[in-house]
Amino acid sequence: MPPSEHTPNWEELYLQGRTPWDKGIPAPPLLEWIAANSGRIGGRVLVPGCGLGHDVRALATLPGVTEVIGLDLSPTAVALAEEFPKVAKESFLVGDLFAPSPYHLGAYDWVWEHTCFCAIAPPMREEYVRAVHGALKSGAGLLGVFYLDPYDDEHQPGGGPPHGCSLAELSERFERSGRFQIEESFVPSRSYPGREGLERLVRMRRL
């Protein structure tokens, strides 16, 4: 993605092992949604900003999924993800969601969003919506857990990442753009410790 004052050097952070966002397990809201929606996700799935691929592997085990692509800017993150035992039809690529190759355009049945949206600088969010819309097939699904309120003594508005958002902003960026329709939205009952009640699980359909 384009550099900015609010975009860390992700490769350098992975090289230094400074990755507090990596919890070592798949996102609990993803596992909660999967358990309640058996067979719902299928086909090809893209996971932008996949990190070490915990969510990628969770999705790859689903019976209807034919392929899961984990995409990350950091070659070190991708190399670390590939060190885990392969569970199914998952693979990892070094790449930029904002500068996709033709391979990714209109190629996916689902996108799973976890930490990419909150990691990019807020001025880039409109570009994020366009990029995800471009990666999905018509009528395909975007499922994501959005970090509404990541702020504490360490992180303040304007100083992220992570960067928070509101439900109004999600509706403005995704629905009023004419690219997506929000079809499901709720506070997940399962979260990483410290994130309880601060996230929103949202499912959208690409228009």
Buried (B, 14 or more C-beta within 10 A) or exposed (E): BEEEEBBEEBBEBBEEEEBEBBBEEBBBBBBBBBEEEEEBBBBBBBBBBBBBBBBBBBBBEBEEBEBBBBBBBBEBBBBBBBEBEEBBBBBBBBBBBBEBEEEBEEBBBBBBBBBBBBBBBBEBBEBBBEBBBBBBBEEBBBBBBBBBBBBEEEBEEEEBBBBBBEEEBBBBBBBEBEBBEBEEBEEBEBBBEEBEEBBBBBBBBBB
